[in-house]
């Protein structure tokens, strides 16, 4: 079983919808949590990072971490067609360069 | 535009051959990590280099090896290629001495390796 499981998708929503992306994990040593966005034929791009449990908001994006449930989420408000991409959760106990990634959720936002 | 450049962008090799992939990081980025991303999967950590020394390794066999140079470039070498080595290989670099998560990592666009 993988250390990080991500809702597989794909996900298709209309423009303006609220999107919820989720990951669960099994390693209780993870304490740094990240969300990346990856466009086709590109490397992942860091969207948000969070330390330990709690919420973090950045514009239309909100990241939530619940360490007691080993569950993390990314919410996208007022989704736009430009948000269409694959979203990867990642986490680490040491530094972000040694992250364990989920397999990604592909999101399509339709105009 | 990303400050991390990888070459070549695509490569086709035959099983059993050896391959070298290259990564050029931004000036000052003294931490570089390499990842393997198979189709439809997330990146898997191969190893990290900090100031030209290996600083952690994932679950990859010794035929995966690396080098980091003083000019902020690095290499990933894979010997005795297998069909399952076909994947996108990503490098990611960070400015912070130990690549602390807060600085984030900048990924290159990757090298697509196909082993036939």
Interface residues (C-beta under 8 A of the other chain):
Chain A: X4 X6 X32 X34 X41 X42 X43 X44 X45 X46 X49 X51 X88 X90 X92 X94 X95 X96 X97 X98 X99 X100 X101 X102 X103 X104
Chain B: X2 X4 X31 X32 X33 X35 X40 X41 X42 X43 X44 X45 X48 X56 X58 X90 X92 X94 X98 X99 X100 X101 X102 X103 X104 X105 X107 X108 X109 X110
